[in-house]
Amino acid sequence: MKRGLALLVACAALAPVLAAQAATGTTARLRCATYNVGNFYDRYDDPYTEDSLLEKGTQPKSARALYAVARVLSAVNADVIALQEVENRPFLEEFNQTYLRALGYTQVILVEGNSSHLQGRGIDVAVLSRVPVGGVTTHQHRQFRNRKEVIGFSRDLLQVQLKPPGWPEINLFVVHAMSKLGGTYAEHRRMAEAGEASRILAESAGSGTGMWVIVAGDFNEKADEPSLRMYTGNPLCPLARLPAKDKDGGVFTWYPSARGDSPYEATTFDHILASPAVVAHCPSRQAVIYNEPAARGASDHRPVYIDIRK
């Protein structure tokens, strides 16, 4: 009871901050972000997935961490944000209504993907948007080859058609590639998924070189690694990675556990890729990494965002 009351008080204190942040958005600027919210699990056990297991990192997100995520999202104040590692839509909807109401995210988009099938960790990609949405397409059922096997996307390649008033339609694709902890198999799988995603992007672009396309998410690859180059080297749907920095010049978007048990150093796994039409409306030609203290308490990733201007 005390915990619930404290949570309500915290949310009430946060509401004016969120309202002030949301009020800064204008139709002359669109902010698009990506954020891996880090094991965003609810408190209910799903009997068909490996949630609620400490060793799998699937225990419920704590109230303190949820509040930290809300602080981060309010500070970033994106018009559209691609999310990764969300357990399900009802939990995201509840979080949006409880913590983010003042931000005005009227569109809560999550389609249960391949990770939510039997024996998966049950994490999905999602989108929060205050921009009108014209359509949503899941590509989780696409089948393609990964060396000697036929596979689908590890989670999904979620496609969302954004229809901001006074702007061209924007096709947003949300990516969450397999973790590097999967070793060589995961590396091959990331390559196979990037190849299929590139084919889907080419199909979507058709002959329209002026299409507005954004691909955002946790690629689990650094900028110079092979699977990311498959996106940026696609001649039928050319994309550019917008290099990201925080206010102190840091470029990492993921940091290892404070426990010190990770074999990896802080690095850049989260990226925003954009078509030439979008890049032309990004004056800085760069992305921003949010790096305030709240980020460390919210997730092991930091959000990345770009501003598109008329």
C-alpha positions as CSV (number, residue, x, y, z in Angstrom):
1,M,0.0,0.0,0.0
2,K,2.8,2.4,1.0
3,R,4.6,1.6,-2.3
4,G,1.5,2.3,-4.4
5,L,0.9,5.6,-2.6
6,A,4.5,6.6,-3.1
7,L,4.2,5.8,-6.8
8,L,1.1,7.9,-7.1
9,V,2.8,10.8,-5.4
10,A,5.9,10.5,-7.6
11,C,3.7,10.5,-10.7
12,A,1.8,13.5,-9.5
13,A,5.1,15.4,-9.0
14,L,6.3,14.4,-12.4
15,A,3.1,15.5,-14.3
16,P,3.9,19.3,-14.4
17,V,7.4,18.5,-15.7
18,L,6.0,16.3,-18.5
19,A,3.4,18.9,-19.4
20,A,6.0,21.6,-19.7
21,Q,8.2,19.3,-21.9
22,A,5.3,18.4,-24.2
23,A,4.3,22.0,-24.7
24,T,7.7,22.7,-26.3
25,G,6.9,20.6,-29.4
26,T,6.0,22.5,-32.6
27,T,4.8,21.5,-36.1
28,A,8.0,23.1,-37.4
29,R,10.1,20.4,-35.7
30,L,9.7,16.7,-35.5
31,R,11.8,14.8,-33.0
32,C,12.3,11.1,-33.6
33,A,14.0,8.9,-31.0
34,T,15.0,5.3,-30.3
35,Y,15.3,3.8,-26.8
36,N,16.0,0.3,-25.5
37,V,14.1,0.5,-22.2
38,G,15.9,-2.5,-20.8
39,N,13.9,-5.5,-19.8
40,F,10.6,-3.7,-19.6
41,Y,8.6,-6.5,-17.9
42,D,5.4,-6.3,-16.0
43,R,4.6,-8.0,-12.7
44,Y,2.4,-10.7,-14.2
45,D,3.8,-14.1,-15.1
46,D,3.3,-15.2,-18.7
47,P,3.3,-19.0,-18.7
48,Y,4.3,-19.1,-22.4
49,T,7.6,-17.1,-22.1
50,E,10.6,-17.1,-19.9
51,D,9.6,-14.0,-18.0
52,S,9.9,-13.4,-14.2
53,L,13.3,-15.2,-14.2
54,L,16.2,-13.4,-12.5
55,E,18.9,-15.4,-14.4
56,K,17.2,-14.4,-17.7
57,G,16.9,-10.7,-16.7
58,T,13.2,-10.9,-17.1
59,Q,12.1,-10.0,-13.6
60,P,9.5,-7.1,-13.3
61,K,10.8,-3.6,-13.9
62,S,11.0,-1.9,-10.5
63,A,9.0,1.2,-9.6
64,R,12.2,3.1,-9.2
65,A,13.3,2.1,-12.7
66,L,9.9,2.9,-14.2
67,Y,10.1,6.3,-12.8
68,A,13.6,6.8,-14.2
69,V,12.4,5.7,-17.6
70,A,9.6,8.3,-17.4
71,R,12.1,11.0,-16.4
72,V,14.2,10.1,-19.4
73,L,11.3,10.0,-21.9
74,S,10.0,13.4,-20.6
75,A,13.4,15.0,-21.0
76,V,13.9,13.6,-24.5
77,N,10.3,14.7,-25.4
78,A,10.2,13.0,-28.7
79,D,7.2,13.2,-31.0
80,V,7.8,9.6,-32.0
81,I,9.9,7.1,-30.1
82,A,10.9,3.6,-31.2
83,L,11.2,1.3,-28.2
84,Q,12.9,-2.1,-27.7
85,E,12.6,-4.7,-25.0
86,V,8.9,-4.1,-24.0
87,E,7.0,-7.1,-22.8
88,N,3.5,-6.4,-24.1
89,R,1.1,-3.7,-25.2
90,P,-1.1,-3.6,-22.0
91,F,1.9,-2.9,-19.9
92,L,3.1,-0.2,-22.2
93,E,-0.4,1.3,-22.3
94,E,-0.6,1.3,-18.5
95,F,2.8,2.9,-18.3
96,N,1.8,5.6,-20.8
97,Q,-1.4,6.4,-18.9
98,T,0.3,6.4,-15.5
99,Y,3.6,8.1,-16.1
100,L,3.4,9.8,-19.5
101,R,-0.1,11.1,-19.8
102,A,1.0,14.8,-20.1
103,L,3.3,13.9,-23.0
104,G,0.3,13.2,-25.2
105,Y,1.3,9.9,-26.7
106,T,-2.1,9.0,-28.3
107,Q,-0.6,6.1,-30.4
108,V,0.7,3.1,-28.5
109,I,1.9,0.5,-31.0
110,L,3.1,-3.0,-30.2
111,V,2.5,-6.2,-32.2
112,E,3.6,-9.3,-30.3
113,G,6.6,-10.6,-32.3
114,N,8.7,-13.7,-32.5
115,S,10.3,-13.3,-29.1
116,S,6.9,-13.6,-27.5
117,H,6.4,-17.2,-28.8
118,L,7.0,-20.3,-26.7
119,Q,10.5,-20.3,-25.0
120,G,11.3,-16.7,-26.0
121,R,12.1,-13.9,-23.5
122,G,8.9,-12.2,-24.5
123,I,10.4,-8.8,-25.5
124,D,9.0,-6.8,-28.4
125,V,9.6,-3.6,-30.3
126,A,7.1,-0.8,-30.0
127,V,6.3,2.8,-30.8
128,L,4.9,5.7,-28.8
129,S,3.7,8.6,-31.0
130,R,1.7,11.8,-30.8
131,V,1.9,11.9,-34.6
132,P,-1.1,10.4,-36.4
133,V,-0.4,6.9,-37.7
134,G,-1.7,5.7,-41.1
135,G,-0.8,2.0,-40.9
136,V,1.2,-0.6,-39.1
137,T,2.9,-3.6,-40.7
138,T,4.6,-6.5,-38.9
139,H,7.2,-8.4,-40.9
140,Q,7.7,-11.1,-38.3
141,H,6.3,-13.8,-40.6
142,R,8.8,-13.2,-43.4
143,Q,11.0,-16.2,-44.0
144,F,14.6,-16.1,-45.3
145,R,17.8,-18.0,-45.2
146,N,20.5,-17.9,-42.5
147,R,23.2,-20.1,-44.0
148,K,21.6,-23.6,-43.7
149,E,18.4,-22.7,-42.0
150,V,15.3,-20.8,-42.7
151,I,14.4,-18.1,-40.1
152,G,12.3,-15.1,-39.3
153,F,13.3,-11.9,-37.5
154,S,14.4,-12.5,-33.9
155,R,11.7,-10.1,-32.7
156,D,10.2,-8.2,-35.7
157,L,10.8,-5.5,-38.2
158,L,8.0,-3.2,-37.3
159,Q,6.9,-0.7,-39.9
160,V,4.8,2.3,-38.9
161,Q,3.5,4.9,-41.4
162,L,3.5,8.3,-39.7
163,K,1.3,11.1,-41.1
164,P,2.4,14.3,-39.4
165,P,0.2,17.2,-40.5
166,G,1.9,19.4,-43.0
167,W,4.7,16.9,-43.6
168,P,5.4,14.1,-46.0
169,E,4.5,10.6,-44.9
170,I,7.3,9.0,-42.9
171,N,8.0,5.3,-42.9
172,L,9.5,4.3,-39.6
173,F,11.1,0.9,-39.2
174,V,12.0,-0.4,-35.7
175,V,14.9,-2.8,-35.4
176,H,16.1,-5.0,-32.5
177,A,18.8,-7.4,-33.6
178,M,20.1,-10.4,-31.7
179,S,22.5,-9.7,-28.9
180,K,26.3,-10.1,-29.3
181,L,26.1,-12.6,-26.4
182,G,24.9,-15.1,-29.0
183,G,28.4,-15.3,-30.5
184,T,29.0,-16.4,-34.1
185,Y,25.5,-17.6,-34.6
186,A,24.1,-14.3,-33.6
187,E,26.5,-12.5,-35.9
188,H,25.3,-14.6,-38.8
189,R,21.7,-14.0,-37.8
190,R,22.2,-10.2,-37.6
191,M,23.6,-10.3,-41.1
192,A,20.7,-12.4,-42.4
193,E,18.1,-10.1,-40.8
194,A,19.8,-7.0,-42.1
195,G,19.8,-8.5,-45.6
196,E,16.0,-9.2,-45.4
197,A,15.3,-5.8,-43.9
198,S,17.2,-4.2,-46.8
199,R,15.0,-6.1,-49.2
200,I,11.8,-5.0,-47.4
201,L,13.1,-1.4,-47.5
202,A,13.7,-1.6,-51.2
203,E,10.2,-3.0,-51.7
204,S,8.7,-0.2,-49.7
205,A,10.8,2.5,-51.4
206,G,9.9,1.3,-54.9
207,S,11.0,3.8,-57.5
208,G,10.4,6.8,-55.2
209,T,13.8,8.1,-54.3
210,G,12.3,11.0,-52.4
211,M,10.6,8.7,-49.7
212,W,11.0,9.7,-46.1
213,V,12.4,6.6,-44.3
214,I,13.8,6.2,-40.8
215,V,15.2,3.0,-39.5
216,A,15.9,3.1,-35.8
217,G,16.6,0.7,-32.9
218,D,19.1,-1.4,-31.2
219,F,21.2,-3.0,-33.9
220,N,23.6,-4.7,-31.5
221,E,26.3,-3.6,-33.9
222,K,28.7,-0.7,-34.0
223,A,28.7,1.8,-36.9
224,D,31.5,0.0,-38.8
225,E,30.3,-3.5,-38.4
226,P,28.9,-5.7,-41.3
227,S,25.2,-5.8,-40.6
228,L,24.9,-2.1,-40.2
229,R,26.7,-1.6,-43.5
230,M,24.1,-3.7,-45.2
231,Y,21.5,-1.0,-44.4
232,T,23.7,2.0,-45.4
233,G,24.9,0.2,-48.6
234,N,21.5,-0.5,-50.0
235,P,21.3,1.1,-53.4
236,L,17.6,0.7,-53.8
237,C,16.9,2.5,-50.5
238,P,20.0,4.5,-49.6
239,L,20.3,5.3,-45.9
240,A,22.8,7.3,-43.9
241,R,23.6,6.8,-40.3
242,L,23.4,10.0,-38.4
243,P,26.4,10.0,-36.1
244,A,25.4,10.5,-32.4
245,K,27.1,12.3,-29.5
246,D,26.1,13.3,-26.1
247,K,26.6,16.8,-24.7
248,D,30.1,15.8,-23.4
249,G,31.2,14.3,-26.7
250,G,30.6,10.7,-25.7
251,V,29.4,8.3,-28.4
252,F,28.4,5.2,-26.5
253,T,24.7,4.2,-26.2
254,W,25.1,1.1,-24.1
255,Y,27.0,0.5,-20.9
256,P,27.8,-2.8,-19.2
257,S,26.3,-3.9,-16.0
258,A,27.5,-2.1,-12.8
259,R,28.2,-5.7,-11.5
260,G,31.3,-5.8,-13.7
261,D,30.4,-9.2,-15.2
262,S,30.1,-8.1,-18.9
263,P,32.8,-9.0,-21.4
264,Y,32.1,-5.8,-23.3
265,E,33.0,-2.2,-22.9
266,A,30.6,0.7,-23.3
267,T,29.8,1.0,-27.0
268,T,27.4,2.2,-29.6
269,F,24.6,-0.3,-30.5
270,D,21.7,2.1,-31.0
271,H,21.4,4.0,-34.2
272,I,19.1,6.1,-36.4
273,L,19.4,5.7,-40.1
274,A,17.6,8.0,-42.5
275,S,16.9,8.4,-46.2
276,P,18.3,11.4,-48.1
277,A,15.0,13.2,-47.9
278,V,15.0,13.0,-44.1
279,V,18.7,13.9,-43.8
280,A,18.2,17.0,-45.9
281,H,15.8,18.3,-43.2
282,C,18.2,17.5,-40.3
283,P,20.3,20.7,-40.1
284,S,23.0,19.3,-37.9
285,R,23.3,16.0,-39.8
286,Q,23.8,14.5,-36.4
287,A,21.9,12.6,-33.7
288,V,21.9,13.4,-30.0
289,I,22.5,10.9,-27.1
290,Y,20.7,11.7,-23.9
291,N,23.2,11.4,-21.0
292,E,21.6,12.8,-17.8
293,P,22.0,10.8,-14.6
294,A,18.4,9.4,-14.8
295,A,19.4,7.4,-17.8
296,R,21.6,5.0,-15.8
297,G,18.8,4.2,-13.4
298,A,16.4,3.5,-16.2
299,S,18.2,1.1,-18.6
300,D,21.6,-0.1,-19.8
301,H,21.0,1.9,-23.0
302,R,20.8,5.6,-23.6
303,P,18.2,7.1,-26.0
304,V,19.2,8.6,-29.3
305,Y,17.2,11.2,-31.1
306,I,17.2,13.5,-34.2
307,D,15.3,16.7,-35.0
308,I,13.8,17.1,-38.4
309,R,12.9,20.7,-39.4
310,K,10.9,22.2,-42.2
